[in-house]
Amino acid sequence: MTTPADEILDIVDENDQVIGQSPRGEAYAKGLRHRCVFIQARDAEGRLFVHRRTPTKLVFPSLYDMWVGGVVGAGESYDDAALREAEEELGVSGLPSPRFLFKFLYDGGAGHTWWSAVYEVRCELPVSPQAEEVAWHDFLPEAEVERRLTEWEWVPDGLAAYERLKEDRGA
């Protein structure tokens, strides 16, 4: 049985050019730069999908996140990964293609560095998140998310993406 740690990822340089491939577990252990997608999902009322990661996640276990997403598989495009990850994590099928917003190089130090493509999508379907990925979830008004930023422990790459999105929108 293969595990998430066995998934093959493209390893990229500081310019997001593929320089090799590696299993996810090895990429994490060795701090190899790879690709990720972040998708901001909003419901019909404009509320943000927020969740707490399960304690079994390879990175940032049990932390809160205002994004769905994950790693881009070897040979997979950012756009394809965004749709796949959004549908997987939300537990839906038939989402519209997420809209690309921007890309940035996240560097959290200690080998936590990845190219991050940021998207948004409207999800008007009933969600059923994967139990192995999501311990708790809800759609929250953005004002409540802002209030919770200082109360809950958030994934650092998601916070970086959120801050960049706010800057991008002039908020």
C-alpha positions, 0 to 999 in steps of 0.5 A, spaced: 500 500 500 502 506 498 502 512 503 502 520 502 510 519 503 511 515 497 507 520 492 512 522 487 514 530 487 517 534 482 523 538 485 524 545 483 529 550 483 528 558 486 526 559 479 520 554 479 524 549 474 524 542 475 531 539 477 529 532 479 524 528 482 523 525 489 518 521 494 514 526 498 517 523 505 524 524 502 522 531 499 520 533 506 525 530 510 531 533 506 528 540 505 527 539 497 523 545 494 517 542 491 510 545 488 504 546 492 497 549 491 493 553 496 485 554 494 481 559 498 474 556 498 468 560 499 460 558 500 454 561 496 454 566 502 462 568 501 464 565 507 471 562 507 472 554 508 476 553 515 479 547 518 483 544 523 488 539 520 488 532 523 494 530 528 497 525 522 498 530 517 506 529 515 506 537 516 503 542 520 499 537 524 493 539 528 493 546 526 488 551 523 488 552 515 483 557 511 486 554 505 485 547 502 490 544 497 497 540 497 502 538 493 503 538 486 504 531 483 510 529 479 508 532 472 502 535 474 500 542 472 498 547 478 491 548 475 490 540 475 493 540 482 488 545 484 482 542 482 484 535 484 486 538 491 480 542 492 475 536 490 479 531 495 479 536 501 472 538 500 469 531 499 466 534 492 466 533 485 464 537 479 467 544 482 468 549 477 476 550 475 479 554 481 481 561 479 489 562 479 491 569 483 498 569 484 504 564 485 510 565 490 516 562 493 514 560 501 520 559 505 519 558 512 526 556 514 529 549 516 528 546 509 520 548 509 520 551 502 515 550 496 513 554 490 506 556 492 500 557 487 494 561 490 487 560 487 480 561 489 473 557 488 466 558 489 463 551 492 456 551 493 456 544 494 455 540 500 462 539 503 464 532 506 471 533 507 476 527 508 476 524 515 484 523 514 485 530 512 480 534 516 479 534 524 474 539 524 471 544 519 466 550 517 465 556 513 466 562 517 465 569 515 472 573 513 471 577 520 471 571 524 477 568 520 480 575 522 478 575 529 481 568 530 488 569 527 490 571 534 486 565 537 488 559 533 494 556 531 495 556 524 499 553 518 505 558 517 505 557 509 497 558 509 498 565 513 503 567 509 499 566 503 493 569 506 497 575 508 499 576 501 492 575 498 490 581 503 496 585 500 494 583 493 487 586 494 489 592 498 486 590 504 
